[in-house]
């Protein structure tokens, strides 16, 4: 089953997240990431699952902290970091997405001649984070309203960094909000930066680099630095869940 075939199944809501992820064409996603710097997971979550996650934002118990972007020069809007134990769906996504991404991450590090390799399970990787005194969970729920935006940035929380992350749009463009496109930029050596706008529907996920990725050039593989952000929300409200795989100091 291709990455984009997930949306078509009428019984999608009865299929577990783990089964949906197992059905992904991870080799094809790796090719897409190599070519574009991102890869879309269409229909990763059902509308019902998106609603459950969005509704968590009004609660206090699931979260360890709240960040108002304008206070820090990050943009406008706000987000909350989940606390351990993570909500069940968030924990399952983080655990089940990791193995496929770790294979891609290891291939990227090999291409870039970076020694670090990532273990097969997320639990084993978290042990490495915790040994580096990165103990705080990093999955987060983001809320944007009219006029809000997120400046270009990288999600680095310590020396231990897993090179890929996933964002899942929980709101429906055109119905719940307008504007608010995900924007990725590549800072290429001795060249002007390149921008990529990623169109998403409710429940779609996107895989993209945390800080850099390998690119094949005429003289071999070279590294490009990546940043991501969200363009201005023109109307309505937009919710997104971010799945980051390394913990924070």
C-alpha positions in Angstrom: 0.0 0.0 0.0 1.4 3.4 -0.9 1.6 6.3 1.5 -1.2 8.1 -0.3 -3.5 5.0 -0.3 -4.4 5.4 3.3 -7.1 7.9 2.7 -9.1 5.7 0.3 -10.0 2.9 2.7 -13.6 3.1 3.9 -12.8 1.1 7.0 -9.8 3.3 7.9 -11.3 4.3 11.3 -11.4 0.6 12.3 -7.7 0.0 11.5 -5.2 0.7 14.2 -2.5 3.3 13.9 0.1 0.6 14.0 -1.5 -1.3 11.1 -1.7 1.9 9.0 2.0 2.6 9.6 3.0 -1.0 8.9 1.3 -0.7 5.5 3.3 2.4 4.5 5.8 2.1 1.7 8.9 3.1 3.7 11.3 2.7 0.8 9.1 5.0 -1.3 8.9 7.5 1.5 12.7 7.4 1.7 13.0 8.2 -2.0 10.5 11.1 -1.5 12.5 12.5 1.4 15.8 12.2 -0.6 14.2 14.1 -3.5 12.1 16.8 -1.8 13.2 17.0 1.8 9.8 15.9 3.0 7.2 13.1 2.5 3.5 13.2 3.1 1.5 10.5 5.0 -2.0 11.1 3.6 -4.9 10.2 6.0 -2.6 9.1 8.8 -5.3 10.0 11.4 -9.1 9.8 11.2 -11.2 12.9 11.7 -12.3 11.4 15.0 -8.7 11.0 16.2 -7.9 14.5 15.1 -10.8 15.8 17.2 -9.7 13.9 20.2 -6.2 15.3 20.1 -7.3 18.9 19.4 -9.7 18.8 22.4 -6.8 18.0 24.7 -5.5 21.6 24.3 -8.1 23.0 26.8 -6.9 20.6 29.5 -3.9 21.0 31.9 -3.2 17.5 33.0 -1.6 16.1 29.7 1.0 18.9 29.5 4.2 19.9 31.2 4.5 23.5 29.8 2.8 26.1 27.6 4.7 28.5 25.3 3.3 31.7 24.0 5.3 32.4 20.8 5.2 36.2 20.9 6.9 36.3 24.3 10.0 34.7 22.8 10.1 36.1 19.3 9.0 32.7 17.8 6.0 34.2 15.9 2.4 34.3 17.1 0.3 31.5 18.5 1.1 29.1 21.2 1.9 25.4 21.9 2.0 23.0 24.8 4.5 20.2 25.4 3.0 16.9 26.5 4.1 15.4 29.8 5.0 11.8 30.5 3.1 9.5 30.3 2.1 10.7 26.9 -1.5 10.4 25.8 -2.1 6.9 24.3 -2.4 7.9 20.7 0.6 10.2 20.8 2.7 7.5 22.5 1.7 4.9 19.9 2.5 7.3 17.0 5.9 8.0 18.4 6.7 4.4 19.0 5.4 3.1 15.7 6.8 5.8 13.4 10.3 5.5 14.8 11.5 2.2 13.3 10.9 3.2 9.7 12.4 6.7 10.3 15.4 5.2 12.1 16.3 3.2 8.9 16.2 6.4 6.8 18.1 8.3 9.5 20.9 5.7 9.6 21.2 5.8 5.8 21.4 9.6 5.8 24.1 9.6 8.5 26.1 7.1 6.5 25.8 9.3 3.4 27.0 12.3 5.4 29.8 10.3 7.1 28.3 10.9 10.5 29.2 8.1 13.0 25.9 8.1 15.0 23.5 5.2 14.3 20.0 4.8 15.8 18.7 1.7 17.5 15.8 -0.3 16.1 13.3 0.7 18.8 12.3 4.1 20.2 12.6 2.8 23.8 16.3 2.0 23.2 16.8 5.5 21.7 15.1 7.2 24.7 17.7 5.4 26.9 20.4 7.2 24.9 18.6 10.5 25.4 18.2 10.0 29.1 21.9 9.1 29.4 22.6 12.5 27.9 20.3 14.1 30.6 17.6 14.8 28.1 14.6 13.7 30.1 11.6 15.9 29.1 9.2 14.7 26.4 9.1 16.8 23.2 5.8 15.9 21.4 3.6 19.0 21.3 0.2 20.4 20.4 0.2 23.7 18.6 -2.7 26.2 18.4 -3.0 29.0 15.9 -5.7 31.7 15.5 -6.2 34.5 13.0 -3.0 36.4 12.3 -0.8 33.8 14.0 2.3 32.3 12.4 5.4 30.3 13.3 8.9 31.7 12.4 11.3 29.4 10.6 13.2 27.3 13.2 14.7 24.0 14.1 13.6 21.8 17.0 16.9 21.1 18.8 16.7 20.4 22.5 20.1 19.1 23.4 23.2 17.3 22.0 21.2 14.2 21.2 19.1 14.9 18.1 17.0 12.4 16.0 17.2 13.9 12.5 13.5 13.4 11.4 10.2 14.5 12.8 6.5 14.3 11.9 3.8 16.9 12.0 0.1 16.0 11.7 -2.5 18.5 10.8 -5.6 18.1 13.0 -7.8 20.8 11.4 -9.3 21.0 7.9 -8.1 23.7 5.6 -10.9 25.8 4.1 -13.4 24.7 6.8 -11.6 25.3 10.1 -9.0 27.8 8.9 -7.4 29.5 5.8 -3.7 30.3 5.2 -1.4 28.5 7.6 0.7 26.5 5.2 3.7 24.5 6.4 6.8 26.0 4.9 10.2 24.3 4.7 13.5 26.0 3.6 16.8 24.6 2.5 20.0 26.7 3.0 22.2 25.3 0.3 26.0 26.0 0.3 27.0 28.9 -1.9 23.4 29.1 -3.2 20.2 30.9 -2.4 17.7 29.2 -0.1 14.9 27.1 -1.5 11.4 27.0 -0.1 8.9 24.2 -0.2 5.2 24.7 0.7 3.6 21.4 1.9 -0.2 21.2 1.3 -2.0 19.1 3.9 -5.5 18.0 4.7 -7.0 17.1 8.1 -5.3 13.9 9.3 -2.3 14.1 7.0 1.2 13.8 8.4 4.4 15.1 6.9 7.9 13.8 7.6 10.7 16.4 7.4 14.3 16.9 8.7 14.9 18.5 12.1 18.1 20.3 11.1 19.8 19.0 7.9 19.7 16.4 5.2 22.0 14.9 2.6 21.7 16.0 -1.1 23.5 14.3 -4.0 25.5 16.8 -5.9 27.9 16.6 -8.9 30.8 16.1 -6.6 29.2 13.8 -4.1 26.8 14.1 -1.2 26.6 17.4 0.7 24.6 18.7 3.6 21.9 21.3 3.5 20.4 22.9 6.5 16.7 22.9 7.0 14.2 25.1 8.8 10.4 24.9 9.0 7.6 27.3 10.0 3.9 28.1 9.4 2.6 31.0 7.2 0.1 33.4 8.6 -3.4 32.1 9.5 -5.9 34.3 7.6 -9.0 33.1 9.4 -10.1 30.4 11.9 -8.1 28.1 14.1 -5.4 25.5 13.2 -4.3 22.7 15.4 -1.2 20.5 14.8 0.4 17.7 16.7 4.2 17.5 16.4 6.0 14.2 17.0 9.7 14.8 17.9 11.6 11.7 18.8 14.5 13.0 21.0 13.7 14.2 24.5 14.8 17.6 25.8 17.1 18.8 28.6 
